[in-house]
Amino acid sequence: MNKKSRGSIYGLLAIIGGLAAGQLVAALKNGWHGPVVSIGNRVIDHVPAAIKTFAIGTFGVNDKTFLVLTILIVVLAISTFIGRKVAQGKEKIAITIVIALSAVGGSAALFDANSNVFSLLPSIFSGAAAIGILRWFADREEYSQISGVDLTRRDLFKAAGIIGGASIAATGLGRILHQRASVAVERLHIALPKPLKFLAKAPKDPARNIPGLSPLFTPNADFYRIDTSLSTPNISVDTWKLTIDGMVAKPLTLTYAELTSRPVFELDDTIACVSNDVGGNLVGNARWLGIRLDDLIREAAPNSGADQIMGYSSDGFSAGFPLAALDGRDAMIAIGMNGEALPVDHGFPARVIVPGLYGYVSATKWLTRLELTRFDQKQGYWIPRGWSAQAPIKTQSRIDTPTDGATVKSGTVAIAGVAWAPTRGISKVEVQIGDTPWRQATLGPELANTTWRQWWIDWSPISGNYKIMVRATDGKGDLQPMQRTAVEPNGAEGWHTIFVKAKDRL
């Protein structure tokens, strides 16, 4: 095997081993992150709004996976260069680059939420392990030059097996340590308090009879997740506290037990991400359980000058919404979702739900603090990045079935989907097929004016190509705008349009 190929393998094995060591150390303490995650967090913090929109629009809920893979590819590409320097006898250059990479990872870790000087340790151990492996290979190269005996493929495979096995073991041990400390198990044993009055049992779901139609309630496992956290916060209810302070006369601090001992209520509400494009799936409907936010804020006695409530997450995210939004729309601190404790990915132990507002200005997950402040004094995470400070959810409608580009069989098929305009409700949905007149769709059950409504029509196409559009009218009688607009700075608009083909036989 030539020196160039050997060097590439040296570098790959060294960096893989180093990253595994960093992950093992990161698992020792909640809140520590490996260098890849810390660097990814800083990328998310500083990425321009246009790039964020592109990533979410292209990769959806897999945007973070794409980011991590991109960082890994870049790091592994650098690793081949590092290894080749070792094979060329330029060990100092290789080690200098590894130290620089560790410094980048460590510097990024210092800006993670709740970080301190010890947050450097995962990156330090990553670098130290990588350097140790590189020096071992450098010694083998030096011995080969002195003895005149090159490393064989068998030698390299043996080294790869040892280092690879150790890396897998370290990664596996890190996962075990993380799982032992994980709140996922703790969450399963939580008994949610019961509301004084349950909402009515949900009606029969039309989605059972219409394949492809979104269900009345989005299952927790299918609910979209868009946030700024690469590593899901791991927060125990035993240590969690909620602070309400800022421009208030009576600051509050509540433990999880104190919060959940208060009266709770149920809320059916559709939430949406501002990055949801026309026809997108970054929207979901759930039955939430929580504590009235207006009661808590009233108890804290806001000053007359306060006009904004800023929510802070344990991962450093913040979102501010108008104090005036506590207008009886049932804003809550949510602790339950679809009959179970709030999932970890969706904000456990507690998150904010404010009907009618996009998530980036209201839906703080992993909530730790609420601050009463002013819009002219504080801005949430995304506002300085070019997004609007005021962001009510716009009226939208979506065709779920058939899908864009699908081929359907001639005969009777269903065109169906959902429409939403939280706090206003949906009064009408219309569908246009080709140049034919608009047809009024059948509406599914209305749980509340805060939730989406399913809709459908029967269609009997003949062979041919078809353009299908949908539009909705909200509960106030306002038709959603036809003109297509981008998601930035405060949400997309436009009629969802698809193209399908009908054939006599499929």
C-alpha positions, -999 to 999 in steps of 0.1 A, spaced: 0 0 0 15 33 -10 22 61 15 -7 83 4 -33 56 9 -17 46 43 -18 82 54 -55 86 45 -63 56 67 -41 70 95 -60 102 96 -95 87 93 -88 63 122 -73 90 143 -102 114 139 -128 87 143 -111 75 175 -108 111 187 -145 119 181 -155 87 199 -134 96 229 -151 131 229 -185 116 228 -177 93 257 -165 122 278 -195 143 268 -218 116 281 -204 120 316 -223 152 323 -256 165 312 -251 196 291 -217 186 277 -214 182 240 -189 166 216 -171 190 193 -193 182 163 -225 191 182 -209 222 197 -197 234 163 -232 226 148 -248 247 175 -227 277 166 -235 272 129 -272 272 137 -267 304 159 -251 323 131 -266 309 99 -284 336 78 -321 333 77 -320 325 39 -298 295 45 -320 283 74 -351 286 52 -334 266 24 -322 239 48 -357 234 63 -374 237 29 -351 211 14 -345 187 43 -375 194 66 -372 178 100 -339 162 89 -321 196 86 -300 189 117 -290 155 105 -278 171 73 -259 197 92 -241 171 114 -233 149 84 -219 179 66 -196 188 95 -185 152 98 -177 150 60 -156 182 63 -138 169 94 -131 135 78 -119 152 46 -94 172 67 -84 140 85 -71 124 53 -48 155 48 -37 151 84 -29 114 80 -9 120 48 13 145 66 20 118 92 29 93 65 53 119 50 71 124 83 55 158 89 40 148 123 42 183 137 20 198 110 -6 171 116 -7 176 153 -9 213 149 -40 209 127 -56 185 153 -49 210 181 -65 238 159 -96 216 153 -99 208 191 -96 245 198 -124 253 174 -146 226 190 -137 238 225 -144 274 217 -178 265 202 -186 245 234 -180 276 256 -210 292 239 -233 263 245 -261 271 270 -251 268 306 -215 261 296 -184 266 318 -147 259 315 -153 222 320 -173 222 288 -139 222 270 -132 186 282 -149 167 254 -130 186 228 -97 183 247 -101 145 250 -110 143 214 -79 161 204 -57 141 228 -70 108 216 -65 117 179 -30 129 186 -22 97 205 -33 76 175 -15 97 150 18 95 170 14 57 172 11 56 134 40 80 131 61 56 152 52 27 129 62 48 99 95 57 114 102 20 123 93 10 88 118 35 73 146 23 97 139 -14 92 130 -12 56 98 -31 62 66 -13 52 34 -17 70 13 -44 53 -24 -43 46 -27 -69 74 -10 -45 99 -34 -17 89 -65 -39 91 -54 -50 125 -49 -14 137 -82 -5 121 -99 -33 140 -84 -23 173 -91 14 169 -125 9 153 -135 -16 180 -124 8 207 -143 37 191 -175 16 188 -171 5 224 -166 41 235 -196 54 215 -217 25 229 -207 32 265 -214 69 260 -249 60 248 -254 38 279 -243 65 302 -265 90 285 -295 67 286 -290 61 323 -290 98 329 -318 103 304 -351 118 315 -368 96 289 -372 68 315 -382 94 342 -408 108 319 -425 74 314 -432 72 352 -449 106 354 -485 106 363 -501 137 347 -526 156 368 -562 155 356 -581 185 344 -611 197 364 -631 193 331 -620 170 303 -626 181 267 -652 162 248 -640 129 234 -627 133 199 -652 124 171 -646 96 147 -616 105 126 -624 109 88 -588 99 81 -597 63 89 -618 62 57 -597 85 35 -562 70 29 -536 98 29 -556 123 48 -539 138 79 -554 124 111 -574 147 134 -546 145 159 -510 142 148 -493 113 166 -465 125 188 -440 103 169 -450 120 137 -452 155 150 -427 179 133 -397 191 152 -380 223 143 -358 240 168 -322 253 174 -310 223 195 -288 197 179 -287 177 212 -320 174 229 -318 189 264 -320 163 292 -338 179 321 -350 161 352 -382 172 369 -363 169 402 -340 198 393 -362 218 368 -376 252 379 -396 279 361 -388 315 370 -412 344 361 -394 377 365 -385 409 347 -410 438 348 -431 423 376 -439 432 411 -440 396 424 -414 373 408 -422 336 409 -401 305 410 -419 271 407 -407 236 408 -423 210 386 -443 196 415 -455 231 424 -464 239 388 -483 206 383 -502 210 416 -521 239 401 -553 234 381 -547 221 346 -568 222 315 -569 206 280 -565 225 248 -569 213 212 -545 235 192 -527 234 158 -491 248 159 -470 256 128 -435 266 120 -430 299 102 -407 280 78 -436 259 66 -440 266 29 -473 264 11 -483 227 11 -456 219 37 -458 194 66 -443 216 94 -476 218 111 -495 195 135 -525 193 157 -525 179 193 -545 178 225 -523 197 250 -525 196 288 -512 225 308 -515 253 333 -531 286 323 -504 311 314 -525 342 321 -531 330 357 -493 327 363 -485 361 347 -513 378 366 -500 363 398 -465 378 390 -482 413 387 -467 428 355 -457 464 355 -478 487 333 -450 493 309 -445 456 300 -458 446 266 -438 414 259 -434 379 274 -400 364 266 -396 327 270 -362 312 276 -352 276 269 -325 256 286 -307 253 253 -303 291 249 -333 297 226 -356 326 233 -390 337 219 -411 368 227 -448 374 222 -472 401 231 -485 403 266 -518 412 249 -519 376 235 -532 366 269 -566 376 258 -585 344 267 -572 323 239 -560 296 264 -522 302 262 -506 276 285 -475 261 300 -479 226 284 -468 195 303 -488 169 283 -493 161 247 -519 138 232 -526 120 265 -490 115 277 -463 135 294 -447 160 270 -422 141 248 -385 150 254 -381 161 217 -411 184 222 -400 202 253 -402 180 284 -407 190 312 -426 221 300 -431 243 270 -452 273 260 -482 270 237 -499 302 225 -527 295 200 -525 316 168 -488 324 169 -460 309 150 -436 288 171 -405 310 166 -422 338 186 -440 317 212 -434 280 214 -404 279 237 -395 243 245 -375 231 275 -388 262 292 -369 276 322 -378 312 324 -405 338 315 -394 374 315 -419 403 313 -402 429 292 -407 453 262 -404 448 225 -382 479 223 -358 464 249 -355 427 241 -356 405 210 -361 368 207 -336 345 191 -348 348 155 -358 385 154 -322 399 149 -318 373 122 -344 390 100 -377 376 111 -407 397 122 -413 403 159 -451 399 154 -461 366 138 -497 354 139 -503 322 120 -516 328 85 -546 310 70 -534 280 51 -548 250 33 -530 219 20 -538 190 -3 -527 157 14 -540 133 -13 -533 128 -41 -498 140 -39 -481 163 -64 -470 143 -95 -491 113 -86 -509 91 -111 -545 82 -102 -569 56 -116 -599 69 -135 -630 65 -115 -639 79 -81 -610 91 -60 -608 115 -30 -591 149 -30 -585 157 7 -564 177 30 -564 201 60 -568 238 65 -559 259 95 -563 294 109 -558 292 146 -580 314 168 -601 323 137 -611 288 126 -620 276 91 -655 282 77 -650 270 41 -626 251 18 -628 252 -19 -611 231 -46 -606 239 -83 -597 211 -108 -583 225 -140 -605 254 -153 -637 241 -138 -656 262 -112 -645 260 -76 -662 233 -56 -670 236 -19 -654 207 0 -670 188 29 -655 199 62 -644 175 89 -653 180 126 -643 213 142 -627 206 175 -621 243 182 -613 275 163 -576 268 173 -573 236 153 -571 225 117 -601 211 99 -600 182 75 -617 185 42 -624 163 11 -643 160 -21 -651 131 -44 -636 133 -79 -643 112 -109 -615 119 -134 -611 107 -169 -577 101 -185 -556 132 -187 -534 157 -168 -549 179 -141 -540 210 -121 -557 210 -86 -558 240 -63 -572 246 -28 -581 277 -9 -596 283 25 -618 309 42 -613 316 78 -640 319 105 -641 357 100 -649 353 63 -615 362 50 -602 342 20 -566 332 22 -544 352 -2 -537 337 -36 -504 353 -43 -475 331 -34 -450 346 -9 -418 333 7 -418 321 43 -395 349 55 -401 372 73 -434 361 88 -448 331 71 -458 319 36 -490 327 17 -506 312 -14 -529 285 -27 -515 250 -27 -513 237 -62 -506 202 -74 -504 184 -108 -517 148 -112 -523 124 -141 -553 102 -144 -552 69 -163 -578 42 -171 -554 16 -158 -525 19 -134 
